Amino acid sequence: MPGYAAPIGTTDTNAGTAKSVSAQISSANSLITIFTATEKTRVNSVLVSNELGTILPVELFVYRDEGEGMDYLISKTRVLKSHYMVLPLVSGDTRVTPTTVEESINDRMILTEVVLAAGDSIKARCPVEDVINVTLELKEGIR
């Protein structure tokens, strides 16, 4: 199976509890918290679904509790029906290549897994309320 080697000394790379979390962006142009980690967590995928039927921009942020406690833009995309913003990384994966010149904000780029420490959050924003659903597939309690 393609993939990447586990760090030296790691005995159980599948440790943790799989979980799925879904939330709707319920306020226009406001950051909505989708998930807050209570322990070290790996976000394997983020699927954004649009119920409206017209293309809408969606921005994905990570809030780092450590240090200044700021929200960082990690990806943005335009969604007609549904679109993955985060997917697991496999060997030779070409989906993570930027498609525009604006690499500094990962415009329309599919990210690989995101690791959250306890207290960190995943947040999302859209200019229209109650039409965008965000679904996270994650694993809590990783090492």
PyMOL commands that set and color helices and strands:
alter all, ss='L'
color gray80, all
select helices_A, chain A and resi 103-105
alter helices_A, ss='H'
color red, helices_A
select strands_A, chain A and resi 17-24+32-36+41-50+56-64+70-79+82-86+114-116+121-125+132-140
alter strands_A, ss='S'
color yellow, strands_A
deselect
rebuild
show_as cartoon
